[in-house]
Amino acid sequence: MRMKNHLSTALIVTSLVLSGCASVNTAHIPPDGSPERNAILQAVHDALAREGRKNLVLIVPYLKVHNGWAWVQVNPQSADGTRHYESQSGLLQETTNKWKLLEWMPAEEGTDYKNYFKNLKAKYPVAPPDIFPQ
């Protein structure tokens, strides 16, 4: 009976370890308020500030992260919510525990997004494809 309990415990521990590994090997959405999400959104705020767009609240309809890469879509608005700005999407990478925006997706009307993502994947071949919108 004692051996059966040890075997059950070993199976449970193995299952938990493997489920943890699986989550690392697939894209995930960092929960609101998590350090990972906050760091990614801080990098987006920094990128927008460099463009002269400061003191914005970011509404985040899309964010996926996988192995130090992220794709984000943000809808910036004023802190009081009265002004809404053009939605922006971009690719970020984490290096030395800091997220950096690599590039914004063009927002011009008539952009061939299928071609854009094909070229983006060629430019950043190690970016996991499961972070990008379908």
VOTI-814012 format. One line per field, with one value per atom (N, C-alpha, C): x, y, z; residue in three letters; atom name. Coordinates in steps of 0.2 Angstrom, whole numbers. Example, Ala and Ser with C-alpha at 12.3 -4.5 7.8 and 13.67 -1.06 7.14 Angstrom:
xx	(66, 62, 66, 64, 68, 64);
yy	(-28, -22, -16, -11, -5, 0);
zz	(39, 39, 39, 35, 36, 39);
aa	(ALA, ALA, ALA, SER, SER, SER);
at	(N, CA, C, N, CA, C);
END
This chain:
xx	(4, 0, 4, 10, 14, 17, 19, 22, 17, 11, 6, 5, 6, 5, 11, 17, 23, 22, 20, 19, 14, 8, 3, 6, 10, 13, 18, 22, 27, 23, 18, 14, 11, 8, 6, 11, 17, 22, 25, 25, 27, 22, 16, 11, 11, 12, 13, 19, 24, 30, 29, 27, 26, 21, 15, 11, 14, 18, 22, 26, 30, 34, 30, 24, 20, 18, 16, 14, 20, 26, 32, 33, 31, 32, 26, 21, 16, 14, 11, 10, 5, 6, 1, -1, -6, -8, -7, -2, 0, -6, -8, -13, -13, -18, -18, -14, -10, -6, 0, 1, 7, 13, 19, 25, 27, 26, 27, 23, 16, 12, 14, 15, 17, 24, 28, 35, 34, 30, 28, 25, 20, 16, 20, 25, 30, 34, 36, 40, 36, 30, 25, 24, 23, 23, 29, 35, 41, 42, 40, 40, 35, 30, 25, 27, 30, 33, 39, 43, 48, 45, 39, 36, 32, 32, 29, 22, 20, 13, 14, 13, 14, 7, 7, 2, -5, -3, -9, -11, -17, -19, -20, -17, -18, -23, -28, -32, -29, -29, -25, -30, -32, -37, -33, -26, -23, -15, -13, -7, -5, 0, 2, 10, 12, 19, 22, 28, 31, 38, 41, 49, 52, 50, 54, 52, 46, 44, 36, 34, 27, 24, 18, 14, 9, 8, 3, -1, -7, -11, -14, -13, -15, -20, -25, -29, -28, -23, -21, -27, -28, -33, -30, -33, -31, -33, -30, -31, -39, -42, -49, -54, -51, -55, -59, -57, -61, -58, -52, -48, -46, -47, -45, -40, -35, -30, -30, -26, -26, -23, -26, -24, -17, -13, -6, -4, -1, 1, 9, 12, 19, 22, 29, 33, 38, 38, 43, 47, 53, 57, 60, 61, 64, 71, 76, 83, 85, 89, 92, 87, 81, 76, 72, 73, 70, 66, 60, 56, 58, 58, 60, 55, 52, 48, 53, 52, 56, 53, 47, 44, 36, 33, 26, 24, 18, 15, 12, 13, 10, 3, 0, -7, -10, -6, -9, -15, -20, -25, -22, -25, -22, -16, -14, -8, -10, -5, -6, -3, -8, -6, -3, -6, -3, 4, 6, 13, 17, 14, 18, 20, 15, 17, 22, 22, 26, 33, 34, 40, 43, 38, 40, 43, 40, 43, 50, 51, 57, 62, 60, 65, 67, 62, 63, 61, 66, 64, 63, 66, 66, 60, 56, 50, 45, 42, 37, 31, 29, 23, 16, 16, 9, 8, 12, 11, 7, 7, 4, -3, -7, -14, -15, -21, -22, -25);
yy	(-6, 0, 6, 6, 12, 13, 8, 9, 12, 10, 13, 21, 23, 30, 34, 31, 34, 35, 30, 30, 35, 36, 41, 48, 49, 55, 57, 52, 53, 55, 52, 53, 60, 62, 69, 74, 73, 78, 78, 73, 72, 76, 75, 78, 86, 88, 95, 98, 95, 97, 98, 93, 93, 98, 99, 104, 111, 112, 118, 119, 114, 114, 116, 113, 114, 121, 124, 131, 136, 134, 138, 137, 131, 130, 132, 135, 138, 145, 149, 156, 156, 161, 163, 170, 172, 178, 180, 184, 186, 189, 187, 190, 197, 201, 208, 208, 213, 215, 211, 206, 201, 205, 204, 207, 207, 201, 200, 205, 205, 210, 217, 219, 226, 228, 223, 225, 226, 222, 222, 229, 231, 237, 243, 242, 248, 249, 244, 245, 248, 246, 250, 257, 259, 266, 269, 266, 269, 271, 266, 267, 273, 273, 279, 285, 285, 292, 294, 290, 292, 295, 294, 297, 303, 305, 311, 310, 303, 302, 299, 304, 302, 302, 300, 300, 296, 291, 287, 281, 279, 273, 268, 262, 257, 252, 251, 246, 240, 234, 229, 223, 224, 218, 212, 213, 207, 207, 202, 201, 193, 191, 184, 184, 180, 180, 172, 171, 165, 165, 162, 162, 169, 174, 180, 184, 183, 186, 188, 194, 196, 199, 198, 202, 206, 212, 216, 221, 222, 227, 231, 238, 242, 248, 250, 255, 261, 266, 271, 276, 278, 284, 288, 294, 299, 296, 298, 295, 296, 302, 302, 299, 296, 292, 296, 302, 306, 307, 305, 305, 298, 295, 289, 290, 286, 286, 280, 280, 275, 269, 263, 257, 255, 252, 250, 243, 240, 233, 233, 228, 228, 222, 220, 215, 217, 213, 215, 209, 210, 204, 206, 201, 202, 200, 205, 203, 206, 202, 203, 206, 203, 204, 211, 214, 220, 219, 221, 221, 227, 226, 231, 230, 236, 236, 235, 230, 230, 234, 233, 237, 237, 243, 243, 241, 238, 236, 242, 243, 248, 249, 255, 255, 259, 259, 262, 258, 262, 258, 255, 249, 245, 241, 241, 237, 229, 226, 219, 215, 214, 211, 204, 200, 193, 193, 198, 199, 202, 206, 209, 204, 200, 195, 190, 188, 184, 187, 193, 197, 198, 199, 199, 193, 187, 181, 179, 182, 181, 185, 191, 196, 193, 190, 188, 180, 176, 169, 165, 168, 164, 166, 171, 173, 168, 165, 160, 162, 158, 160, 160, 157, 156, 163, 168, 174, 179, 178, 182, 181, 186, 185, 180, 177, 172, 176);
zz	(0, 0, 0, 4, 4, -2, -6, -13, -18, -17, -21, -20, -14, -12, -15, -15, -17, -25, -28, -35, -37, -34, -35, -34, -29, -28, -33, -35, -41, -47, -49, -55, -54, -49, -48, -49, -46, -46, -54, -57, -64, -68, -67, -71, -70, -64, -63, -66, -66, -69, -76, -79, -87, -89, -85, -87, -86, -82, -81, -87, -90, -95, -102, -102, -108, -109, -103, -103, -106, -104, -107, -114, -117, -124, -128, -126, -130, -128, -133, -131, -126, -122, -116, -116, -112, -111, -104, -103, -96, -92, -86, -82, -81, -80, -78, -72, -72, -65, -64, -69, -68, -70, -66, -68, -76, -79, -86, -90, -89, -92, -91, -85, -83, -87, -87, -90, -98, -101, -108, -110, -106, -107, -105, -101, -99, -105, -109, -115, -120, -121, -126, -124, -117, -115, -117, -116, -117, -125, -129, -136, -138, -135, -137, -135, -129, -126, -131, -133, -138, -144, -146, -151, -149, -143, -141, -138, -137, -135, -127, -123, -116, -112, -106, -101, -104, -107, -110, -106, -107, -104, -110, -109, -114, -113, -118, -118, -122, -120, -123, -125, -131, -134, -136, -137, -139, -136, -133, -131, -130, -133, -133, -132, -128, -126, -126, -129, -129, -130, -125, -125, -126, -122, -123, -129, -132, -138, -137, -139, -138, -144, -145, -150, -146, -147, -143, -148, -146, -149, -143, -144, -139, -142, -138, -140, -135, -137, -132, -132, -126, -124, -119, -118, -113, -106, -101, -94, -92, -95, -93, -98, -103, -107, -113, -113, -118, -125, -125, -132, -133, -139, -141, -147, -147, -152, -157, -162, -167, -163, -165, -162, -165, -161, -163, -161, -166, -164, -165, -161, -162, -159, -162, -159, -154, -149, -143, -142, -139, -137, -130, -126, -120, -120, -118, -118, -111, -108, -102, -97, -97, -92, -93, -100, -101, -108, -109, -115, -119, -126, -130, -137, -139, -145, -151, -155, -161, -167, -167, -173, -172, -174, -175, -181, -182, -188, -191, -198, -201, -201, -200, -199, -205, -211, -217, -220, -222, -226, -232, -233, -239, -238, -232, -230, -231, -235, -236, -230, -225, -218, -219, -224, -225, -227, -231, -233, -228, -224, -219, -214, -212, -207, -210, -216, -219, -219, -221, -221, -213, -209, -202, -199, -201, -199, -202, -208, -211, -208, -206, -203, -196, -192, -185, -185, -188, -189, -182, -177, -171, -167, -169, -166, -166, -161, -161, -165, -170, -174, -170, -164, -161, -157, -157, -154, -158, -165, -170, -171, -172, -173, -179, -179, -185, -191);
aa	(MET, MET, MET, ARG, ARG, ARG, MET, MET, MET, LYS, LYS, LYS, ASN, ASN, ASN, HIS, HIS, HIS, LEU, LEU, LEU, SER, SER, SER, THR, THR, THR, ALA, ALA, ALA, LEU, LEU, LEU, ILE, ILE, ILE, VAL, VAL, VAL, THR, THR, THR, SER, SER, SER, LEU, LEU, LEU, VAL, VAL, VAL, LEU, LEU, LEU, SER, SER, SER, GLY, GLY, GLY, CYS, CYS, CYS, ALA, ALA, ALA, SER, SER, SER, VAL, VAL, VAL, ASN, ASN, ASN, THR, THR, THR, ALA, ALA, ALA, HIS, HIS, HIS, ILE, ILE, ILE, PRO, PRO, PRO, PRO, PRO, PRO, ASP, ASP, ASP, GLY, GLY, GLY, SER, SER, SER, PRO, PRO, PRO, GLU, GLU, GLU, ARG, ARG, ARG, ASN, ASN, ASN, ALA, ALA, ALA, ILE, ILE, ILE, LEU, LEU, LEU, GLN, GLN, GLN, ALA, ALA, ALA, VAL, VAL, VAL, HIS, HIS, HIS, ASP, ASP, ASP, ALA, ALA, ALA, LEU, LEU, LEU, ALA, ALA, ALA, ARG, ARG, ARG, GLU, GLU, GLU, GLY, GLY, GLY, ARG, ARG, ARG, LYS, LYS, LYS, ASN, ASN, ASN, LEU, LEU, LEU, VAL, VAL, VAL, LEU, LEU, LEU, ILE, ILE, ILE, VAL, VAL, VAL, PRO, PRO, PRO, TYR, TYR, TYR, LEU, LEU, LEU, LYS, LYS, LYS, VAL, VAL, VAL, HIS, HIS, HIS, ASN, ASN, ASN, GLY, GLY, GLY, TRP, TRP, TRP, ALA, ALA, ALA, TRP, TRP, TRP, VAL, VAL, VAL, GLN, GLN, GLN, VAL, VAL, VAL, ASN, ASN, ASN, PRO, PRO, PRO, GLN, GLN, GLN, SER, SER, SER, ALA, ALA, ALA, ASP, ASP, ASP, GLY, GLY, GLY, THR, THR, THR, ARG, ARG, ARG, HIS, HIS, HIS, TYR, TYR, TYR, GLU, GLU, GLU, SER, SER, SER, GLN, GLN, GLN, SER, SER, SER, GLY, GLY, GLY, LEU, LEU, LEU, LEU, LEU, LEU, GLN, GLN, GLN, GLU, GLU, GLU, THR, THR, THR, THR, THR, THR, ASN, ASN, ASN, LYS, LYS, LYS, TRP, TRP, TRP, LYS, LYS, LYS, LEU, LEU, LEU, LEU, LEU, LEU, GLU, GLU, GLU, TRP, TRP, TRP, MET, MET, MET, PRO, PRO, PRO, ALA, ALA, ALA, GLU, GLU, GLU, GLU, GLU, GLU, GLY, GLY, GLY, THR, THR, THR, ASP, ASP, ASP, TYR, TYR, TYR, LYS, LYS, LYS, ASN, ASN, ASN, TYR, TYR, TYR, PHE, PHE, PHE, LYS, LYS, LYS, ASN, ASN, ASN, LEU, LEU, LEU, LYS, LYS, LYS, ALA, ALA, ALA, LYS, LYS, LYS, TYR, TYR, TYR, PRO, PRO, PRO, VAL, VAL, VAL, ALA, ALA, ALA, PRO, PRO, PRO, PRO, PRO, PRO, ASP, ASP, ASP, ILE, ILE, ILE, PHE, PHE, PHE, PRO, PRO, PRO, GLN, GLN, GLN);
at	(N, CA, C, N, CA, C, N, CA, C, N, CA, C, N, CA, C, N, CA, C, N, CA, C, N, CA, C, N, CA, C, N, CA, C, N, CA, C, N, CA, C, N, CA, C, N, CA, C, N, CA, C, N, CA, C, N, CA, C, N, CA, C, N, CA, C, N, CA, C, N, CA, C, N, CA, C, N, CA, C, N, CA, C, N, CA, C, N, CA, C, N, CA, C, N, CA, C, N, CA, C, N, CA, C, N, CA, C, N, CA, C, N, CA, C, N, CA, C, N, CA, C, N, CA, C, N, CA, C, N, CA, C, N, CA, C, N, CA, C, N, CA, C, N, CA, C, N, CA, C, N, CA, C, N, CA, C, N, CA, C, N, CA, C, N, CA, C, N, CA, C, N, CA, C, N, CA, C, N, CA, C, N, CA, C, N, CA, C, N, CA, C, N, CA, C, N, CA, C, N, CA, C, N, CA, C, N, CA, C, N, CA, C, N, CA, C, N, CA, C, N, CA, C, N, CA, C, N, CA, C, N, CA, C, N, CA, C, N, CA, C, N, CA, C, N, CA, C, N, CA, C, N, CA, C, N, CA, C, N, CA, C, N, CA, C, N, CA, C, N, CA, C, N, CA, C, N, CA, C, N, CA, C, N, CA, C, N, CA, C, N, CA, C, N, CA, C, N, CA, C, N, CA, C, N, CA, C, N, CA, C, N, CA, C, N, CA, C, N, CA, C, N, CA, C, N, CA, C, N, CA, C, N, CA, C, N, CA, C, N, CA, C, N, CA, C, N, CA, C, N, CA, C, N, CA, C, N, CA, C, N, CA, C, N, CA, C, N, CA, C, N, CA, C, N, CA, C, N, CA, C, N, CA, C, N, CA, C, N, CA, C, N, CA, C, N, CA, C, N, CA, C, N, CA, C, N, CA, C, N, CA, C, N, CA, C, N, CA, C, N, CA, C, N, CA, C, N, CA, C, N, CA, C, N, CA, C, N, CA, C, N, CA, C, N, CA, C, N, CA, C, N, CA, C, N, CA, C, N, CA, C, N, CA, C, N, CA, C);
END
